[in-house]
Amino acid sequence: MTPSARPVLFSGAIATVCALAVALVVTAGNRPQVVVAAPAALPQSTSTFTPGVFAGGDATVSTKPDIAFLMVGVQSSKPTAASAQSDLASKAAKLIAKAKAIGIADKDISTSGYSVNPNYVGSNTTIDGYSASEQISLKWHNVDTAGNALDALVQSGGATNVSVGFGLANPKAAQAQARALAIADAKTKAQAMADAAGVRLGQVMRVSDTSSYGSTPVFGFDARAAAAPVPTQIPVGELDVQVTVEVDFAII
């Protein structure tokens, strides 16, 4: 090799090395980074599950009602609101006086509705007098004579709107009896499930009354029937007191 060729070869080698170095840098720069990290510790649950047998129970107790709720009303129609209201006051006073005369105490007499409204004719733009009405709620404690009470209120008291319902003055005793039967029903169901699952029932962990107690049913009554000479007959029958419970039992 001639002396003039050595610098050329040496320069070419240096260029080749530099090119390879640049290529490595570019390749390394384009390679995606991989980050390895230890997994974060999961938070520990603060709630615990207690295994058990959960059952629902229900029961119904039928009993004769001991109170009648009498809803009686009077109404009036007059040319003016003042005259309708005045006439209504006279009729209501007569009705209330009759209620007291047949033995209903003041504490068992209350107003459940009162209204004075115009009467419209045509396209509901012309007033043709006024109507007034008052509804009075009465508690009658002898359910077997509720028909006689209604006859007196209609025939002598002037009641024109009449309805009646029956209930219990104190339903707690019947509810307690039904609740005890419902819990026993839940225990029977839980025992059957435990036997089928091959486990033993433990102590009661929770008892919940999920009953929804409805209002006293009210029956409409035609006041014209009570105005007839034949005494009004209102059969009393029995009331159904229903209770639903949920009971949770432990497993041992």
C-alpha positions in Angstrom: 0.0 0.0 0.0 1.3 3.4 -0.9 1.8 6.1 1.7 -0.8 8.3 0.1 -3.4 5.6 0.4 -3.1 5.1 4.2 -4.7 8.4 5.2 -7.6 7.7 2.8 -8.2 4.2 4.4 -7.9 5.6 7.9 -10.3 8.4 7.2 -12.8 5.9 5.6 -12.6 3.7 8.7 -13.2 6.6 11.0 -16.3 7.6 8.9 -17.6 4.1 9.0 -17.3 3.9 12.8 -19.0 7.3 13.2 -21.8 6.2 10.9 -22.4 3.0 13.0 -22.4 5.1 16.2 -25.0 7.5 14.8 -27.1 4.5 13.7 -26.9 3.0 17.2 -27.9 6.3 18.8 -30.9 6.7 16.4 -32.0 3.1 17.0 -31.7 3.5 20.7 -33.6 6.7 20.6 -36.5 5.2 18.7 -36.9 2.1 20.9 -39.9 2.4 23.3 -39.1 2.5 27.0 -40.3 -0.4 29.2 -40.9 0.5 32.9 -41.1 -2.3 35.4 -42.8 -1.4 38.7 -43.9 -3.4 41.7 -47.8 -3.7 41.9 -49.4 -1.3 44.4 -50.7 -2.9 47.5 -54.5 -3.4 47.3 -56.5 -1.7 50.1 -57.9 -4.2 52.6 -61.6 -4.5 52.9 -63.1 -3.2 56.1 -66.4 -5.1 55.7 -66.8 -8.7 56.7 -69.5 -11.1 55.5 -71.2 -13.2 58.2 -72.8 -16.4 56.8 -76.3 -17.1 57.9 -79.8 -18.2 56.9 -82.2 -15.3 56.0 -85.9 -16.0 55.9 -89.1 -14.0 55.6 -92.4 -14.8 57.4 -95.9 -13.6 57.3 -99.1 -14.1 59.3 -102.7 -12.9 59.4 -104.9 -12.5 62.5 -108.6 -12.0 62.0 -110.6 -10.1 64.6 -113.9 -8.3 65.0 -113.6 -4.5 64.7 -114.4 -2.5 67.8 -114.9 1.0 66.3 -117.0 2.4 63.4 -115.9 5.5 61.6 -119.0 7.4 60.4 -118.5 10.1 57.7 -121.5 12.3 57.4 -122.0 15.5 55.5 -124.4 18.3 54.7 -124.6 20.7 51.8 -126.3 23.9 50.7 -126.9 25.8 47.4 -127.8 29.5 47.5 -127.6 32.6 45.2 -124.7 34.0 47.2 -121.6 32.6 49.0 -122.7 34.2 52.3 -126.2 32.7 52.2 -124.8 29.3 51.2 -122.4 29.4 54.1 -125.0 30.6 56.6 -127.4 27.9 55.5 -124.7 25.3 55.7 -123.8 26.4 59.3 -127.4 25.8 60.4 -127.5 22.3 58.9 -124.1 21.4 60.3 -125.1 22.6 63.8 -128.3 20.4 63.6 -126.2 17.4 62.5 -123.6 17.9 65.3 -126.3 18.3 67.9 -127.9 15.0 66.8 -124.5 13.3 67.0 -124.1 14.4 70.6 -127.7 13.5 71.4 -127.0 9.8 70.4 -124.0 9.7 72.7 -121.0 10.7 70.6 -118.4 12.6 72.7 -116.9 15.9 71.6 -113.5 14.3 71.2 -115.0 11.9 68.6 -116.4 14.6 66.4 -114.1 16.4 63.9 -114.5 18.2 60.6 -112.8 16.4 57.7 -113.8 18.7 54.9 -115.3 22.1 54.2 -115.8 24.0 51.0 -117.7 26.9 49.4 -117.6 27.1 45.6 -119.3 29.0 42.8 -121.6 27.1 40.4 -120.8 27.9 36.8 -123.1 27.6 33.8 -122.5 27.8 30.0 -118.9 27.9 29.2 -117.8 28.1 32.8 -117.7 31.9 32.8 -121.1 32.7 34.3 -121.7 32.1 38.0 -125.1 30.8 38.9 -125.1 30.6 42.7 -122.8 29.0 45.2 -122.6 25.5 46.8 -121.2 24.9 50.3 -120.5 21.5 51.9 -119.1 20.2 55.2 -118.0 16.7 56.0 -117.9 15.5 59.6 -116.0 12.4 60.9 -117.6 10.6 63.9 -116.3 7.7 66.0 -118.9 5.2 67.0 -117.7 2.7 69.6 -120.6 0.2 69.4 -120.1 -1.4 65.9 -123.2 -3.6 66.2 -125.5 -0.4 66.3 -123.7 1.5 63.6 -126.8 1.2 61.4 -129.0 2.7 64.0 -126.6 5.6 64.5 -126.7 6.3 60.7 -130.5 6.2 60.7 -130.6 8.9 63.4 -128.0 11.1 61.7 -129.8 11.0 58.4 -133.5 11.0 59.5 -133.1 13.5 62.4 -129.7 15.1 61.8 -130.2 15.9 58.1 -127.0 14.2 56.9 -127.0 13.8 53.1 -123.5 12.4 52.4 -122.8 9.2 54.4 -120.1 6.6 54.4 -118.9 4.1 57.0 -115.7 2.1 57.8 -114.6 -0.2 60.6 -111.3 -0.5 62.5 -109.6 -1.2 65.8 -109.3 1.4 68.5 -106.0 -0.2 69.5 -104.6 -2.5 66.8 -101.3 -3.2 68.7 -102.5 -6.3 70.4 -103.6 -7.9 67.1 -100.4 -6.8 65.4 -98.3 -8.3 68.2 -100.1 -11.6 67.9 -99.6 -11.6 64.1 -96.0 -10.6 64.5 -95.2 -13.6 66.8 -96.8 -15.9 64.3 -94.9 -14.4 61.4 -91.6 -14.8 63.3 -92.5 -18.5 63.9 -93.2 -18.8 60.2 -89.8 -17.4 59.3 -88.1 -19.8 61.7 -89.8 -22.7 60.2 -88.7 -21.7 56.7 -85.1 -21.0 57.9 -85.0 -24.5 59.6 -86.1 -26.1 56.3 -83.4 -24.3 54.4 -80.8 -25.2 57.0 -81.7 -28.8 56.9 -81.5 -28.8 53.1 -78.1 -27.2 53.2 -76.7 -29.4 55.9 -76.1 -26.7 58.4 -77.4 -25.9 61.9 -79.2 -22.7 62.8 -77.7 -20.5 65.5 -79.1 -17.5 67.3 -81.2 -14.8 65.7 -79.0 -11.9 64.5 -81.7 -9.5 63.2 -85.5 -9.2 63.1 -87.2 -6.6 61.0 -90.9 -5.8 60.7 -91.6 -5.0 57.0 -95.4 -4.7 57.3 -97.3 -2.0 55.5 -100.4 -1.2 57.5 -103.2 0.1 55.3 -105.8 2.6 56.1 -109.3 1.7 57.3 -111.5 0.8 54.4 -114.5 3.1 53.9 -117.7 2.1 52.3 -120.1 4.5 50.5 -123.6 4.6 51.8 -126.8 6.0 50.2 -128.4 8.4 52.7 -131.8 7.7 51.1 -131.7 4.2 52.4 -131.3 5.4 55.9 -134.2 7.7 55.5 -136.5 4.7 54.7 -138.6 3.2 57.6 -136.7 -0.1 57.5 -133.7 0.0 59.9 -130.3 0.1 58.1 -128.3 -3.1 58.3 -124.5 -2.9 58.3 -122.8 -6.3 58.8 -119.5 -5.9 60.7 -117.6 -9.1 59.9 -113.9 -9.3 60.8 -110.8 -7.4 60.0 -107.5 -9.1 58.8 -104.4 -7.8 60.5 -101.4 -8.8 58.4 -97.7 -8.7 59.5 -94.6 -9.5 57.5 -91.1 -9.9 59.0 -87.5 -10.7 58.0 -85.4 -12.8 60.3 -81.6 -13.5 60.0 -80.2 -16.6 61.7 -76.5 -17.4 62.3 -75.0 -20.7 61.3 -73.2 -22.9 63.8 
